[in-house]
Amino acid sequence: MYMDKKKRLADDILKSVEKNDKAAALCAQANKLYAEKNYKEAIKLWRTASEDNSAEAFYMLGICFNYYQGVEDEVSKEESGAVASGYFLKAAELGHADAQCFTALCYNYGIGVEKDVEKMLYWFKQSAAQNCTKAMNNLAYFAENGIGVENPDKQFEEAFAWYKKSADLGDPTGQHGVGRAYHDGNGVERNYAEAVKWYSLAAEQGLPGAFFSLGYCYDYGHGVRSNMTQAFELYKKAAMLNHAKAQCYVGYCYESGEGVARNISEAVAWYERSAANNYFQAFCNLGCLYEKGVGVKRDIHKAIEMYERAGELGCAMADCNIAKVYEFGKGVKRDLALAIKYYEKAAQAGDEEAQFNLGQLYYKGEGVEKNDEIAAYWFLQAAENGDADAQCKIGTFYMRGIGVDEDEELGFEWIREAALQGDAESQYLLGLCYEDGMGVEADLGEARDWYERAADQGDKRAKKALKSLK
């Protein structure tokens, strides 16, 4: 009896091995046909292999339906995703790492299944446990955005850990992710030299984003000596690989003559390539060229069209530019109502110039009813975003109690912030504060110093004030 059971077990194992060998052979043949783009014949073989429960066969059937290859006669393109998700799930349950990653993506996007964050994370983790770097990179991305992290205060540390696992397995996206973490100081102490090291490893594998990031380091001298020629060459490499942001940067280099000889025609061409990839800043930059007639025939309506496209893609600067066109009547009839509409959109999105300009309109009562409180609000928003004009303005508001409670010390601090940015008017006002002891203890030495700085920039009031101090 014992020997009979043992023999049956051996027979079952042999049959299983034979089935697996048969399925593997069919899959190998199908994979060859797939590489030759003979999708329909490949699908026939994978379907035969799937009858023996081949995970690879189920996965590749999922791939064909996912990318709509060779299945045009079976389902519509709209329905193919749902079929694909079913095959991916079957393969995933059989332990296929890549299928587990695709199954996670189906749960993320709701393809053939209901969106489910928990199931998405589960399948990504199953896939990552089998060293699938794509799954690791996705887990890192979601952790960066606070999704699926155990401790929200440690989201960047968790993201870094996933990127590092992927990077250590040689994945260029993981290497780039590690580089970004070191560059930005997210989840790890900022270290530009380490960032350059990891960016370089990813660039060696041809990752477009890594070329761009390395270019940025050479542009701003992060971890390497600043070198605009080298930065341009790296931006160009990324741009040639269809990196939209890099294409815009290449355009700007040609427009400004940074790192390469100035060539407006090339600038326009690269901006157009970037815009074709829907990069918002490229539309905005093209708008500026059409507005000024640089490299293209001046066309304010074309400029507005470009700005609007950029605005639709979330470019607040473009909305601010449209607002200025209408505020000042640049080639169009002056329309303060439209100007305010676009300023408000840009200001709400955080554009400091729009915030300042909107504050000015409320302060002057142009296009809107004069309102010092609203003006002060927008000046303060712009000031906090680093706009020197706004810092000076809100400083004077606090000094005089315009739209805010009077507070000379706070007014002094804001004027000082603007003065430190080199704003001549603020430097003069800061000198006045020190001379008269407004918001700060009087100090004629400091007053003279700030008057001199303002005078060096041609401020006539500062020159007059210096004479009175002598």
Secondary structure, 3 states (H helix, E strand, C coil): CHHHHHHHHHHHHHHHHHHHHHHHHHHHHHHHHHHCCCHHHHHHHHHHHHCCCCHHHHHHHHHHHHCCCCCCCCCCHHHHHHHHHHHHHHHHHCCCHHHHHHHHHHHHHCCCCCCCHHHHHHHHHHHHCCCCHHHHHHHHHHHHCCCCCCCHHHHHHHHHHHHHHHHHCCCHHHHHHHHHHHHHCCCCCCCHHHHHHHHHHHHHCCCHHHHHHHHHHHHHCCCCCCCHHHHHHHHHHHHHCCCHHHHHHHHHHHHHCCCCCCCHHHHHHHHHHHHHCCCHHHHHHHHHHHHHCCCCCCCHHHHHHHHHHHHHCCCHHHHHHHHHHHHHCCCCCCCHHHHHHHHHHHHHCCCHHHHHHHHHHHHHCCCCCCCHHHHHHHHHHHHHCCCHHHHHHHHHHHHHCCCCCCCHHHHHHHHHHHHHCCCHHHHHHHHHHHHHCCCCCCCHHHHHHHHHHHHHCCCHHHHHHHHHHC
